[in-house]
Amino acid sequence: MQNKQPGNLPRKPSYALESVDNALRLMQLLRDVGQIRLKDAAVELGIAPSTAHRLMAMLVYRGFAVQDESRHYQPGPAIGLAPAGMQWAKDLRALAQPHLELLSSRLGETVNLMIRVGSKVRFLSTVESDTFLRVGDRQGTAFEARDTSGGKALLAELPDVSLIQLYRSKSAALSGDLLDEKSFNSLRAELATVRTTGYALNRDSTEAGVSAVGTALHNCSGEAVAAFAVASPTTRFAALLDKRSLELIRLCRQDIDRDIAQPTS
């Protein structure tokens, strides 16, 4: 039977391993705070920055943390929670949902809402198509941003220095996101096209037989804060690239951007 402290709080085991305890505390910080700098984590835990760096490196390696382009750490996919700004993400879902439902009904395809956390995108919600052959629910899943259409739409709005930090830095090597020069230049060229057209494509990159077109969503300052993507079986994908479909996607983006920019009461 586990001993209890007054107030029914668990008693710290006498055999506690300090490094394990610190790693778990870091995970709790990421879960509860959502975003943390390395030096702040070191202060919070009362350890040296070098020790905090080693602990955080293991959390990154195991998927419990991700490092964004500003070198802040955020919750990784293994934590299983929405990333930083959970209340904001909840509000965004509520705001975007009616627009995405309307777009899905007009196009007859599945629509996904997502936000970027470092080099990953997390799917916040899915509006499934009513058609028999359709792309299923992706809510709660995480993918490489560079593989998804919505992720590429968000990456396209980053400055080059941020892309280098995400994919060509020492931290990128540590997290497994490092791209060789050829792959990085190819990605950079694709993102330049996205900036020109206003939308990004995913042709069977995340799943065989599934393709998507995605576009970024912006706040009142013009900052890209999220993205949505219309996904379809690849056999129907050409229809999403016709003039009518792309115009409906553009109008949906415009309507959501307008609502995001509205002051909240």
C-alpha positions, 0 to 999 in steps of 0.5 A: 500500500502506498504511504500518503502525506497529509491531505492524501498527497502521494509521498515522494518515494525514497528511491526516487531517481532525480533525473527521471523526476526532472524529466517528468516535471518537464513533461508536466510543464509542457503539458500545463504551460504549453511553451517554455524556454530552456533557461526557464525550465532550468530555473523552474527545476533548479538545475543547470541549463546544460542538464535541462538541455540533456533532459529536453533532448530526450523528450524531443527524441521520444516525441514528448516535446518539439522545438519550434523555430524560435527555439522554444519547446512545446508539447510533442505528439506523445503527450497526447494533448492539444499544443500550446494555447489550448483554449485558443485552439478550442475557440478557433475550432468553434469559429471555423467549424460552420465555415468548414462544414459549408465548404465540405458540403459544397465540395463533397470532400473531407475538410481538416483544420490544423495548427503547426507546432514546430515541424509538425501539424496537429489536426484539431478537427475534421468535417467528414464528407458524406460520400461513400468513398471519402477521407476519414477523421484525422482529428488529434493526429500529428503529421510532418508539416512538410508532408501535408498541404496545410502544413506547407501552407503554414511553412510558406509564411515563415522567414527563411531563417526560421525554415533553416532552424526547423530543418537545417540546424543542430536542433533539427538533427537532434529532433530527427527533422534534419533535411539534406541540402537537396531536400531542403532546397526542394522544399524551399522551392515548393514553398515559394510556389505556395506563396505565389498561388496561395495554396499548397498540395499534398499528393499521396505524401502522408497516405497512399491514395489520399491527396489534399489542397490546403491554405493558411488562416490569418489573424488581424495582423496578417500572421498565419495562425492555422490552416485548413485542407480539403482532402479527397481520394487521389482519384478525385483530386483533379476536381479540387484543382478546378477553378470553381473548387479553388474559388470556394476554398479561397472564399472559405479562407476569407470568411474565416480570416474575417471572423478571426479578426473580429474582436471577442466580447 
